[in-house]
């Protein structure tokens, strides 16, 4: 056994004993896995080891001061305008690629992790660091709203969490009410592609389906047995009214494949110039985060402009930013959220 490996084991053992001796639990809160997590009384240092809106969620409740480690958020420039100090926060790794030695050096009071990285999450727990599992990559609307309440409770921001959930419920009810008289046969049919591997689709088990359904549309890929790329022939058969594409640049963009394929020119979405990139605010509006509700409003206005004509998205977005981020969003900043395809 190498001397370096022995030294690392000693570091981990000593740190674990030290943490075990000093952590004092305030109360327990259920995480995404429905396990009760003992929340420490001291909450000055928060580490995050997952992407997927976790930093946005915690910053909304606590601000940036308590986050001592997180994956890079450089791609979300609006987020960094609101919380500029987060640009300099280091990363201890993500999901199952976490540097345990670096994490220990940071001495976090609690670590927020993703549900898909169980092996690494368990290793962090073994070091006697409190671990709270978020539903990154597995959320439905109901679980996301429940998570807001739980994270708000952890961070002693229960009232703000309740206000956020109420905002979501009020606006989802508004959308439902406005489109309730539209017959199922007349609902707009939507193809949403995250772009992972060509024309990626998401069936009813994934957030893309929630995004479309909560906005009043019908997901053409809902009944597929699994998510994944679909062929040009399948998309032509579906012939969607609207096509929405994720703007996640880390994925393979489907834009060129859609626009440069002559067989798609006959699709309703092309004929009606109804191809859209999903907006980006502090996070992607088509993925789960506190801000996702604005994505529902955005898409519902595209799908049903007559029923939603009096809802001003810019005004609503500015209200959200002021209420929940305490940030005065400018017209220019708002305009940068959008990149509609002509």
N, C-alpha and C positions, 0 to 999 in steps of 0.2 A: 504494500500500500504506500503510495507516494507521500512525502512529507507535506506537500501542498494540499492533498486531499484530507490528510489528518488535521491539518490546521483549519481547513474550512469546516470540518465536522465540529471541531472545538468551538469555533466562532458561532456556529448555529446553535450548539448545545447551550453555551453560556448565554447567548441572546434569548433563547427560549426560556430558560430558567428566570432570567431577569424580567422578561415580559410577563411571565406567569405570576411572578411575585408582585408586580406593580399594577396590573390591570384590575380595576374595580368596576363591577357591573352596575349600571344604573337601572336597567330594566331589559326585558326581552321583547323583540319585534320579529314577526314572521317575514322571511324572505321569499323569493320566487318559488323556492322548492317547498314552501310551507313549513320549514324548520324554524324553530325559535332561536334567534340569535341574541346572545347576551351583549347588550350595548354598553360600552364603557362610559363611565361618568365623564372622563376627560375626552374631548373631541376636538383637539386643536390641530391634529394632523391626519388628513384623509389621503389615502392612496387609491388609485383607480387602475385596474389592470385590464380594462375592456373598452372597446370602441362602442358605437351604437347609441350615442346620445347620453351616456352616463355622466360625462363631464358637464354637459348642458343641464342635466337634471339637478345635479348637486350644486352647481354654481347658481342656478336659479333660486335655490333655497338658501344657500349659505354665502354666496359671493365667491371670490377667488382665493381669499386669504388662507383658507384651511386646506386647500388641495396642494399636496407636496409632491405628488407623482401622478402622471397621467400619460396616456398615449398622445402623440402629437395632434393638435387641433389646428395646425397651420392652414389647412384647406378651408376652414370656416372663418373667413376674414371678419364677418359681422360679429361673430362671437368674440373674437379678439379685440374688436373695438369696444365692446361692452366690458370685457374683462381682460385688459391688456397685459396684466402681469402673468397670465396663464401661458403666454408665449414662451416664457423662460422656465416653465416648470419641466423638470426632467421626466423621462419615462423609465419605469422599472421593468418594462416589457409588457406584453399583451397576451391574454388568454393562456395558452399552454407554453408560451415562450417568455417566462418571467425570470429575471435574474434575482434569485433569492438573496444573494449576498448584498446586492444593492438595495433591495427592499428592506432588509434588516438594518442596514446603515441609516436608513431614513427614519426608523423607529415610528412607524405609523400607529395611530390609536385604533384605526379600523381600515380594512381594505374592502373596497367594492369590486366584485368580480363578476364575470359573465357565467351564465348557467351552462355554457357549452364547454367549459374548461375544468371539469371536475377533478382530474388528477392533480393539476397544479393548485387548485383551490384547496384540496385536501392537504397538500404539503404546507400551504400557508397556515392552515388551521393547526397543524401539528407543531408549528412554532409558537403556538399560544397567542397568535394575533387574531382578534375578532374579524370574522369574514362575513360579509353580507352579500348574498347572491342576487344579482339583477337578472331580469328576463331577456337580456340582449339576444336577439335572433329568434326568440320564441314567443314574443308577445302577441296577445289579442288586445282589443281595446279594454276589455274588462280587467285584464291582468295589469295593463299599464296604469290605469287609473288607481287600482289597488296599490301598485308600487309607489305612486305619487304620495298616497296617504302614509304608507309605511316609511318611506324615506323622509317625508316631512316630520313624522314622529321621531325618527332617529335624530334629526338635526334640530329638534325643538322648534319646528316651523309648522306646527299642526294647522294653524289657521290659514296660512298661505296655501298649504296643500289642499285644504278643503275648498278654498276659493278657486284654485286651479281646476279641481275636479268639477266644481259647480259650473265653471266657465265652459268646460268641455260638454257637460250634459246639457246645458242651456242651448248651445249652438248645434249639437247633434239633434236635439228636439226640434229646433227651428228648421233644420234641413228636412227632417222627417215630415213636419207639418206642411212645409211648402210643397213637397212633392207627393204628398199622400194621395192626391186625387189622380195622379198619373198612373194609368193601368200598367201592369207588368209588361205587357206586350209593347208598350210605347216607351219603356225605359231605354235610355241610351246604353249601347253595348260598347264596352271599353276593353282595349288591349293594353295592359301595363307591362312594360319590359324593364327589368332591372339591368339588362345588358350583360349579364354574366354568361358568357359563351354564346355570342350571337343574339338571336331573338329570344332572350330568356323570358320565361313566363312564371307566374306564381298562382298556384291553385288555391282552393279555399282553406288550406291549412296554413297559409302564410299572410304576412302583413299586407301585401299588395291587394289581396282580396278584401281585407278590412278597409283599406284606403278607398277602394272603388265602392264597396257596399255602403259605407258610412256617408259617402257623397251622393248616394242615390242611384248609382249606376249598376250595370250588370257586368261582371267579370267574365269575358268570353272563355277564359282558361280555368274557370272555377272547378269544373268537373274532371280535369285531368288527374290521373292517378298520382302524379308527383310534379314538383316544380322542375323547370329546365328549359332548354332550348326547343323551340318548335320550328317546323319547316315552313318555307314560303307557301307551300301548298295548303297547309293547315290554316295559316293566317288568311289566305285568300278565301278559304271556305268560311271562316268566321266572319270576314268582311265587317270589321268593327266600325262603329260610328266615330269613335275617338281613339287616338293612340297617344299614350303618355309614356315618356321615356325618362328613366332616372338620370340624374346628372352626376352620379357617382363616378368620378374620373378614374378611380382605381379599378373599375370594371371595364370590360371591353364594350365600347360604345356601339349601340346598334344603329346609330344615326345613318352612317354610310350604307349599311346593308339595306336599310329601309328606303332611303332616298334614291340610291343608285340601281335598285332592282326594278326594271321596267314593268314586271308583272304586278307590282303594287299600285301602279298608276290608276287602276280601275277601282281600287278600294274606296269605300265611302269616305273614310278619313282623309284620303288624299284629295278626292274631288272637292271636299268641303274645307280643305286646308285646316283640318282639325288634328294636327300633330303638335304635341307640346312637350317641352322639357319641364319636369317638375321643378318648382322654385327651390331656392336655397336661402334660408335666413341664418339663424345661428346653427341650424342643422338642416338636412334635407327634409322638405315638407312631406315627402312620400314615404318616410321611414319613421319609426316610433321615437318620439321625444316630446317634451312639454309643448312644443310649438306645432305638432302635427295637426292639431285641430284647425289651424289656419290653412293647411293643405286640403282638408275636407271642404272648407268654405270655398277655396279657390276652385277645386274641381267641380263642386256642385254648381257654381256660377257658370262654368264652361258647359256643363251638361244641360242645365236648365236656366238659361239666361232670363227667360220671361218670369219664371217663378221666383228667381233670386235677384231681380233687377234692382231692388232698393237696398240691397246689402252692399255697402261700399267696402271693398276688401282693403284698400289702403287705410281708410279710417279705422277699420277693425284691427288691422295689423299694428298701427301706431298705438291704439288703446292697449293691446296686449303687451307690447314692448314697454310701455310706460307703467302699466299695472304690475307686471311680473318681473321685468328686468330693471325697472326704474330708469329707463333710457328713452330719450326723446329721439325717435327715428326720423331722419330727414326724408324728403321726397326722393332725393338722389339715391340714398341708401336703399330705399324701398324698391326703386326701379331696377337696381342691380340684382334683385332676387330672381329676376325673370329672364328667360332666354327662349322665347317662343320660336318654333321653326316655321319658316314661311313655306 
